[in-house]
Amino acid sequence: MSPVFTSAIALAMAITPTLAAAQAMSDESVTERNKAVVRAYLGEIAHSGTIVALERYFTTTTTFNGAHDLARQIARIAEIRRAFPDLAMTVEQQVAEGPWVATRVTYRGTHAGEFAGIPATGRRIEYAGTAMDRLEDGKVVEMWHTVNLHLLMRQITGDGSPQ
């Protein structure tokens, strides 16, 4: 075997673990950045109701539960903020793998405006939700969100706790 070839093999063997470590570190930093982006948009939009922040976190082609309807999403957020103006959201747990971030949240607030045809009751509400978000280049491109709407409705109609 030639000395040049032997040196090339030795160099390749020496840098392979370094390249793998750099790739793993890069993947980890992207995952952490993705988690931070999701926490930030949930904080600004879901917790604070800052609709203008949508452009910062989503693309014009982001899908919301399978639909490309940003106007509908904005209207829904506005409806919820009117019905529950003090609505606060707490991130309970968050895990990520690749471009996907899963977040479990709890919402708490007061039913102070009409919601789903039910006039304000002044009742305190607390319900859970989950968000599955896929990110590309630091922006959410696909999101799947669910909330325990059944529990929320039971609470504002007086059939469930808290009050």
Biotite code that builds the C-alpha atoms (Angstrom):
import biotite.structure as struc

atoms = struc.array([
    struc.Atom([0.000, 0.000, 0.000], chain_id="A", res_id=1, res_name="MET", atom_name="CA", element="C"),
    struc.Atom([1.360, 3.430, -0.877], chain_id="A", res_id=2, res_name="SER", atom_name="CA", element="C"),
    struc.Atom([2.212, 5.874, 1.928], chain_id="A", res_id=3, res_name="PRO", atom_name="CA", element="C"),
    struc.Atom([-0.170, 8.468, 0.440], chain_id="A", res_id=4, res_name="VAL", atom_name="CA", element="C"),
    struc.Atom([-3.050, 5.998, 0.393], chain_id="A", res_id=5, res_name="PHE", atom_name="CA", element="C"),
    struc.Atom([-2.265, 4.880, 3.945], chain_id="A", res_id=6, res_name="THR", atom_name="CA", element="C"),
    struc.Atom([-2.175, 8.512, 5.105], chain_id="A", res_id=7, res_name="SER", atom_name="CA", element="C"),
    struc.Atom([-5.524, 9.220, 3.411], chain_id="A", res_id=8, res_name="ALA", atom_name="CA", element="C"),
    struc.Atom([-7.128, 6.230, 5.132], chain_id="A", res_id=9, res_name="ILE", atom_name="CA", element="C"),
    struc.Atom([-5.685, 7.284, 8.499], chain_id="A", res_id=10, res_name="ALA", atom_name="CA", element="C"),
    struc.Atom([-6.969, 10.844, 7.999], chain_id="A", res_id=11, res_name="LEU", atom_name="CA", element="C"),
    struc.Atom([-10.432, 9.614, 7.014], chain_id="A", res_id=12, res_name="ALA", atom_name="CA", element="C"),
    struc.Atom([-10.584, 7.344, 10.046], chain_id="A", res_id=13, res_name="MET", atom_name="CA", element="C"),
    struc.Atom([-9.464, 10.184, 12.305], chain_id="A", res_id=14, res_name="ALA", atom_name="CA", element="C"),
    struc.Atom([-12.039, 12.730, 11.094], chain_id="A", res_id=15, res_name="ILE", atom_name="CA", element="C"),
    struc.Atom([-15.040, 10.376, 10.758], chain_id="A", res_id=16, res_name="THR", atom_name="CA", element="C"),
    struc.Atom([-15.918, 10.518, 14.500], chain_id="A", res_id=17, res_name="PRO", atom_name="CA", element="C"),
    struc.Atom([-15.452, 14.302, 14.437], chain_id="A", res_id=18, res_name="THR", atom_name="CA", element="C"),
    struc.Atom([-17.802, 14.668, 11.460], chain_id="A", res_id=19, res_name="LEU", atom_name="CA", element="C"),
    struc.Atom([-20.376, 12.423, 13.137], chain_id="A", res_id=20, res_name="ALA", atom_name="CA", element="C"),
    struc.Atom([-20.140, 14.455, 16.338], chain_id="A", res_id=21, res_name="ALA", atom_name="CA", element="C"),
    struc.Atom([-20.477, 17.733, 14.407], chain_id="A", res_id=22, res_name="ALA", atom_name="CA", element="C"),
    struc.Atom([-23.555, 16.376, 12.583], chain_id="A", res_id=23, res_name="GLN", atom_name="CA", element="C"),
    struc.Atom([-25.116, 15.211, 15.850], chain_id="A", res_id=24, res_name="ALA", atom_name="CA", element="C"),
    struc.Atom([-24.397, 18.579, 17.433], chain_id="A", res_id=25, res_name="MET", atom_name="CA", element="C"),
    struc.Atom([-25.874, 20.334, 14.412], chain_id="A", res_id=26, res_name="SER", atom_name="CA", element="C"),
    struc.Atom([-29.013, 18.164, 14.566], chain_id="A", res_id=27, res_name="ASP", atom_name="CA", element="C"),
    struc.Atom([-29.311, 18.845, 18.303], chain_id="A", res_id=28, res_name="GLU", atom_name="CA", element="C"),
    struc.Atom([-29.006, 22.600, 17.836], chain_id="A", res_id=29, res_name="SER", atom_name="CA", element="C"),
    struc.Atom([-31.668, 22.575, 15.088], chain_id="A", res_id=30, res_name="VAL", atom_name="CA", element="C"),
    struc.Atom([-33.961, 20.542, 17.350], chain_id="A", res_id=31, res_name="THR", atom_name="CA", element="C"),
    struc.Atom([-33.428, 22.984, 20.226], chain_id="A", res_id=32, res_name="GLU", atom_name="CA", element="C"),
    struc.Atom([-34.020, 25.943, 17.893], chain_id="A", res_id=33, res_name="ARG", atom_name="CA", element="C"),
    struc.Atom([-37.235, 24.324, 16.636], chain_id="A", res_id=34, res_name="ASN", atom_name="CA", element="C"),
    struc.Atom([-38.460, 23.795, 20.197], chain_id="A", res_id=35, res_name="LYS", atom_name="CA", element="C"),
    struc.Atom([-37.660, 27.427, 21.011], chain_id="A", res_id=36, res_name="ALA", atom_name="CA", element="C"),
    struc.Atom([-39.573, 28.646, 17.920], chain_id="A", res_id=37, res_name="VAL", atom_name="CA", element="C"),
    struc.Atom([-42.651, 26.638, 18.926], chain_id="A", res_id=38, res_name="VAL", atom_name="CA", element="C"),
    struc.Atom([-42.485, 27.901, 22.525], chain_id="A", res_id=39, res_name="ARG", atom_name="CA", element="C"),
    struc.Atom([-42.113, 31.469, 21.217], chain_id="A", res_id=40, res_name="ALA", atom_name="CA", element="C"),
    struc.Atom([-45.076, 31.338, 18.834], chain_id="A", res_id=41, res_name="TYR", atom_name="CA", element="C"),
    struc.Atom([-47.263, 29.598, 21.412], chain_id="A", res_id=42, res_name="LEU", atom_name="CA", element="C"),
    struc.Atom([-46.286, 32.278, 23.905], chain_id="A", res_id=43, res_name="GLY", atom_name="CA", element="C"),
    struc.Atom([-46.905, 35.208, 21.598], chain_id="A", res_id=44, res_name="GLU", atom_name="CA", element="C"),
    struc.Atom([-49.954, 33.965, 19.737], chain_id="A", res_id=45, res_name="ILE", atom_name="CA", element="C"),
    struc.Atom([-51.780, 31.468, 21.972], chain_id="A", res_id=46, res_name="ALA", atom_name="CA", element="C"),
    struc.Atom([-50.829, 32.977, 25.334], chain_id="A", res_id=47, res_name="HIS", atom_name="CA", element="C"),
    struc.Atom([-50.697, 36.713, 24.526], chain_id="A", res_id=48, res_name="SER", atom_name="CA", element="C"),
    struc.Atom([-52.954, 36.820, 21.459], chain_id="A", res_id=49, res_name="GLY", atom_name="CA", element="C"),
    struc.Atom([-50.420, 38.735, 19.343], chain_id="A", res_id=50, res_name="THR", atom_name="CA", element="C"),
    struc.Atom([-51.818, 38.002, 15.884], chain_id="A", res_id=51, res_name="ILE", atom_name="CA", element="C"),
    struc.Atom([-49.180, 40.079, 14.063], chain_id="A", res_id=52, res_name="VAL", atom_name="CA", element="C"),
    struc.Atom([-46.576, 37.535, 15.195], chain_id="A", res_id=53, res_name="ALA", atom_name="CA", element="C"),
    struc.Atom([-47.996, 34.986, 12.751], chain_id="A", res_id=54, res_name="LEU", atom_name="CA", element="C"),
    struc.Atom([-45.750, 36.201, 9.936], chain_id="A", res_id=55, res_name="GLU", atom_name="CA", element="C"),
    struc.Atom([-42.679, 35.766, 12.121], chain_id="A", res_id=56, res_name="ARG", atom_name="CA", element="C"),
    struc.Atom([-43.365, 32.075, 12.808], chain_id="A", res_id=57, res_name="TYR", atom_name="CA", element="C"),
    struc.Atom([-45.343, 30.773, 9.812], chain_id="A", res_id=58, res_name="PHE", atom_name="CA", element="C"),
    struc.Atom([-44.929, 30.771, 6.049], chain_id="A", res_id=59, res_name="THR", atom_name="CA", element="C"),
    struc.Atom([-47.614, 31.766, 3.560], chain_id="A", res_id=60, res_name="THR", atom_name="CA", element="C"),
    struc.Atom([-48.077, 28.056, 2.804], chain_id="A", res_id=61, res_name="THR", atom_name="CA", element="C"),
    struc.Atom([-48.217, 26.751, 6.393], chain_id="A", res_id=62, res_name="THR", atom_name="CA", element="C"),
    struc.Atom([-50.979, 24.204, 6.854], chain_id="A", res_id=63, res_name="THR", atom_name="CA", element="C"),
    struc.Atom([-53.184, 24.444, 9.938], chain_id="A", res_id=64, res_name="PHE", atom_name="CA", element="C"),
    struc.Atom([-54.734, 21.043, 10.695], chain_id="A", res_id=65, res_name="ASN", atom_name="CA", element="C"),
    struc.Atom([-54.510, 20.168, 7.015], chain_id="A", res_id=66, res_name="GLY", atom_name="CA", element="C"),
    struc.Atom([-55.847, 23.461, 5.604], chain_id="A", res_id=67, res_name="ALA", atom_name="CA", element="C"),
    struc.Atom([-54.047, 26.389, 3.959], chain_id="A", res_id=68, res_name="HIS", atom_name="CA", element="C"),
    struc.Atom([-56.302, 28.969, 5.601], chain_id="A", res_id=69, res_name="ASP", atom_name="CA", element="C"),
    struc.Atom([-54.375, 31.596, 7.554], chain_id="A", res_id=70, res_name="LEU", atom_name="CA", element="C"),
    struc.Atom([-57.392, 33.953, 7.622], chain_id="A", res_id=71, res_name="ALA", atom_name="CA", element="C"),
    struc.Atom([-59.509, 31.261, 9.315], chain_id="A", res_id=72, res_name="ARG", atom_name="CA", element="C"),
    struc.Atom([-56.777, 30.648, 11.890], chain_id="A", res_id=73, res_name="GLN", atom_name="CA", element="C"),
    struc.Atom([-56.535, 34.383, 12.664], chain_id="A", res_id=74, res_name="ILE", atom_name="CA", element="C"),
    struc.Atom([-60.329, 34.603, 13.034], chain_id="A", res_id=75, res_name="ALA", atom_name="CA", element="C"),
    struc.Atom([-60.355, 31.609, 15.373], chain_id="A", res_id=76, res_name="ARG", atom_name="CA", element="C"),
    struc.Atom([-57.628, 33.092, 17.591], chain_id="A", res_id=77, res_name="ILE", atom_name="CA", element="C"),
    struc.Atom([-59.496, 36.407, 17.706], chain_id="A", res_id=78, res_name="ALA", atom_name="CA", element="C"),
    struc.Atom([-62.745, 34.604, 18.649], chain_id="A", res_id=79, res_name="GLU", atom_name="CA", element="C"),
    struc.Atom([-61.049, 32.740, 21.490], chain_id="A", res_id=80, res_name="ILE", atom_name="CA", element="C"),
    struc.Atom([-59.344, 35.921, 22.765], chain_id="A", res_id=81, res_name="ARG", atom_name="CA", element="C"),
    struc.Atom([-62.698, 37.776, 22.796], chain_id="A", res_id=82, res_name="ARG", atom_name="CA", element="C"),
    struc.Atom([-64.405, 34.948, 24.703], chain_id="A", res_id=83, res_name="ALA", atom_name="CA", element="C"),
    struc.Atom([-61.486, 34.394, 27.113], chain_id="A", res_id=84, res_name="PHE", atom_name="CA", element="C"),
    struc.Atom([-59.552, 37.695, 27.258], chain_id="A", res_id=85, res_name="PRO", atom_name="CA", element="C"),
    struc.Atom([-57.389, 36.559, 30.184], chain_id="A", res_id=86, res_name="ASP", atom_name="CA", element="C"),
    struc.Atom([-56.591, 33.196, 28.587], chain_id="A", res_id=87, res_name="LEU", atom_name="CA", element="C"),
    struc.Atom([-53.146, 32.024, 29.677], chain_id="A", res_id=88, res_name="ALA", atom_name="CA", element="C"),
    struc.Atom([-51.261, 29.058, 28.304], chain_id="A", res_id=89, res_name="MET", atom_name="CA", element="C"),
    struc.Atom([-48.638, 26.987, 30.103], chain_id="A", res_id=90, res_name="THR", atom_name="CA", element="C"),
    struc.Atom([-46.252, 24.658, 28.271], chain_id="A", res_id=91, res_name="VAL", atom_name="CA", element="C"),
    struc.Atom([-46.317, 21.451, 30.300], chain_id="A", res_id=92, res_name="GLU", atom_name="CA", element="C"),
    struc.Atom([-44.038, 19.250, 28.201], chain_id="A", res_id=93, res_name="GLN", atom_name="CA", element="C"),
    struc.Atom([-42.180, 19.398, 24.923], chain_id="A", res_id=94, res_name="GLN", atom_name="CA", element="C"),
    struc.Atom([-40.289, 16.780, 22.916], chain_id="A", res_id=95, res_name="VAL", atom_name="CA", element="C"),
    struc.Atom([-38.763, 16.931, 19.463], chain_id="A", res_id=96, res_name="ALA", atom_name="CA", element="C"),
    struc.Atom([-37.383, 14.607, 16.840], chain_id="A", res_id=97, res_name="GLU", atom_name="CA", element="C"),
    struc.Atom([-36.061, 15.756, 13.506], chain_id="A", res_id=98, res_name="GLY", atom_name="CA", element="C"),
    struc.Atom([-38.218, 18.602, 12.173], chain_id="A", res_id=99, res_name="PRO", atom_name="CA", element="C"),
    struc.Atom([-41.172, 17.709, 14.450], chain_id="A", res_id=100, res_name="TRP", atom_name="CA", element="C"),
    struc.Atom([-41.931, 19.299, 17.832], chain_id="A", res_id=101, res_name="VAL", atom_name="CA", element="C"),
    struc.Atom([-44.677, 17.964, 20.119], chain_id="A", res_id=102, res_name="ALA", atom_name="CA", element="C"),
    struc.Atom([-45.935, 20.273, 22.859], chain_id="A", res_id=103, res_name="THR", atom_name="CA", element="C"),
    struc.Atom([-48.491, 19.602, 25.602], chain_id="A", res_id=104, res_name="ARG", atom_name="CA", element="C"),
    struc.Atom([-50.143, 22.718, 27.010], chain_id="A", res_id=105, res_name="VAL", atom_name="CA", element="C"),
    struc.Atom([-52.759, 23.780, 29.539], chain_id="A", res_id=106, res_name="THR", atom_name="CA", element="C"),
    struc.Atom([-55.056, 26.766, 28.984], chain_id="A", res_id=107, res_name="TYR", atom_name="CA", element="C"),
    struc.Atom([-56.654, 28.686, 31.854], chain_id="A", res_id=108, res_name="ARG", atom_name="CA", element="C"),
    struc.Atom([-58.933, 31.694, 31.763], chain_id="A", res_id=109, res_name="GLY", atom_name="CA", element="C"),
    struc.Atom([-62.347, 33.198, 32.362], chain_id="A", res_id=110, res_name="THR", atom_name="CA", element="C"),
    struc.Atom([-65.363, 32.901, 30.070], chain_id="A", res_id=111, res_name="HIS", atom_name="CA", element="C"),
    struc.Atom([-65.982, 36.640, 29.658], chain_id="A", res_id=112, res_name="ALA", atom_name="CA", element="C"),
    struc.Atom([-67.469, 36.769, 26.153], chain_id="A", res_id=113, res_name="GLY", atom_name="CA", element="C"),
    struc.Atom([-69.691, 34.733, 23.859], chain_id="A", res_id=114, res_name="GLU", atom_name="CA", element="C"),
    struc.Atom([-68.183, 31.435, 22.735], chain_id="A", res_id=115, res_name="PHE", atom_name="CA", element="C"),
    struc.Atom([-69.862, 28.901, 20.448], chain_id="A", res_id=116, res_name="ALA", atom_name="CA", element="C"),
    struc.Atom([-73.163, 30.714, 20.929], chain_id="A", res_id=117, res_name="GLY", atom_name="CA", element="C"),
    struc.Atom([-72.926, 30.603, 24.734], chain_id="A", res_id=118, res_name="ILE", atom_name="CA", element="C"),
    struc.Atom([-73.018, 34.033, 26.395], chain_id="A", res_id=119, res_name="PRO", atom_name="CA", element="C"),
    struc.Atom([-70.336, 34.946, 28.936], chain_id="A", res_id=120, res_name="ALA", atom_name="CA", element="C"),
    struc.Atom([-70.729, 33.064, 32.215], chain_id="A", res_id=121, res_name="THR", atom_name="CA", element="C"),
    struc.Atom([-67.781, 34.408, 34.193], chain_id="A", res_id=122, res_name="GLY", atom_name="CA", element="C"),
    struc.Atom([-66.734, 30.818, 34.875], chain_id="A", res_id=123, res_name="ARG", atom_name="CA", element="C"),
    struc.Atom([-63.067, 29.870, 35.181], chain_id="A", res_id=124, res_name="ARG", atom_name="CA", element="C"),
    struc.Atom([-61.943, 27.300, 32.644], chain_id="A", res_id=125, res_name="ILE", atom_name="CA", element="C"),
    struc.Atom([-58.977, 24.962, 32.356], chain_id="A", res_id=126, res_name="GLU", atom_name="CA", element="C"),
    struc.Atom([-58.381, 22.569, 29.492], chain_id="A", res_id=127, res_name="TYR", atom_name="CA", element="C"),
    struc.Atom([-55.497, 20.774, 27.794], chain_id="A", res_id=128, res_name="ALA", atom_name="CA", element="C"),
    struc.Atom([-54.169, 20.846, 24.275], chain_id="A", res_id=129, res_name="GLY", atom_name="CA", element="C"),
    struc.Atom([-51.424, 19.373, 22.151], chain_id="A", res_id=130, res_name="THR", atom_name="CA", element="C"),
    struc.Atom([-49.494, 20.786, 19.236], chain_id="A", res_id=131, res_name="ALA", atom_name="CA", element="C"),
    struc.Atom([-47.534, 18.823, 16.635], chain_id="A", res_id=132, res_name="MET", atom_name="CA", element="C"),
    struc.Atom([-45.509, 21.231, 14.525], chain_id="A", res_id=133, res_name="ASP", atom_name="CA", element="C"),
    struc.Atom([-43.117, 20.584, 11.638], chain_id="A", res_id=134, res_name="ARG", atom_name="CA", element="C"),
    struc.Atom([-40.505, 23.243, 10.999], chain_id="A", res_id=135, res_name="LEU", atom_name="CA", element="C"),
    struc.Atom([-38.262, 24.105, 8.070], chain_id="A", res_id=136, res_name="GLU", atom_name="CA", element="C"),
    struc.Atom([-35.621, 26.820, 8.251], chain_id="A", res_id=137, res_name="ASP", atom_name="CA", element="C"),
    struc.Atom([-36.904, 28.067, 11.596], chain_id="A", res_id=138, res_name="GLY", atom_name="CA", element="C"),
    struc.Atom([-40.561, 28.458, 10.569], chain_id="A", res_id=139, res_name="LYS", atom_name="CA", element="C"),
    struc.Atom([-43.607, 26.288, 11.139], chain_id="A", res_id=140, res_name="VAL", atom_name="CA", element="C"),
    struc.Atom([-44.728, 24.769, 7.831], chain_id="A", res_id=141, res_name="VAL", atom_name="CA", element="C"),
    struc.Atom([-47.227, 22.237, 9.155], chain_id="A", res_id=142, res_name="GLU", atom_name="CA", element="C"),
    struc.Atom([-49.167, 22.143, 12.389], chain_id="A", res_id=143, res_name="MET", atom_name="CA", element="C"),
    struc.Atom([-51.678, 19.792, 13.944], chain_id="A", res_id=144, res_name="TRP", atom_name="CA", element="C"),
    struc.Atom([-53.326, 21.131, 17.089], chain_id="A", res_id=145, res_name="HIS", atom_name="CA", element="C"),
    struc.Atom([-56.006, 19.590, 19.266], chain_id="A", res_id=146, res_name="THR", atom_name="CA", element="C"),
    struc.Atom([-57.704, 20.815, 22.432], chain_id="A", res_id=147, res_name="VAL", atom_name="CA", element="C"),
    struc.Atom([-60.136, 19.190, 24.815], chain_id="A", res_id=148, res_name="ASN", atom_name="CA", element="C"),
    struc.Atom([-63.101, 21.171, 23.493], chain_id="A", res_id=149, res_name="LEU", atom_name="CA", element="C"),
    struc.Atom([-65.562, 18.808, 25.180], chain_id="A", res_id=150, res_name="HIS", atom_name="CA", element="C"),
    struc.Atom([-64.154, 19.678, 28.616], chain_id="A", res_id=151, res_name="LEU", atom_name="CA", element="C"),
    struc.Atom([-64.104, 23.395, 27.775], chain_id="A", res_id=152, res_name="LEU", atom_name="CA", element="C"),
    struc.Atom([-67.772, 23.316, 26.752], chain_id="A", res_id=153, res_name="MET", atom_name="CA", element="C"),
    struc.Atom([-68.719, 21.380, 29.902], chain_id="A", res_id=154, res_name="ARG", atom_name="CA", element="C"),
    struc.Atom([-66.978, 24.015, 32.016], chain_id="A", res_id=155, res_name="GLN", atom_name="CA", element="C"),
    struc.Atom([-68.678, 27.028, 30.430], chain_id="A", res_id=156, res_name="ILE", atom_name="CA", element="C"),
    struc.Atom([-72.099, 25.354, 30.581], chain_id="A", res_id=157, res_name="THR", atom_name="CA", element="C"),
    struc.Atom([-71.626, 24.435, 34.245], chain_id="A", res_id=158, res_name="GLY", atom_name="CA", element="C"),
    struc.Atom([-71.361, 20.659, 33.754], chain_id="A", res_id=159, res_name="ASP", atom_name="CA", element="C"),
    struc.Atom([-67.650, 20.387, 34.571], chain_id="A", res_id=160, res_name="GLY", atom_name="CA", element="C"),
    struc.Atom([-64.932, 21.838, 36.809], chain_id="A", res_id=161, res_name="SER", atom_name="CA", element="C"),
    struc.Atom([-63.303, 24.311, 37.489], chain_id="A", res_id=162, res_name="PRO", atom_name="CA", element="C"),
    struc.Atom([-65.633, 27.246, 38.025], chain_id="A", res_id=163, res_name="GLN", atom_name="CA", element="C"),
])
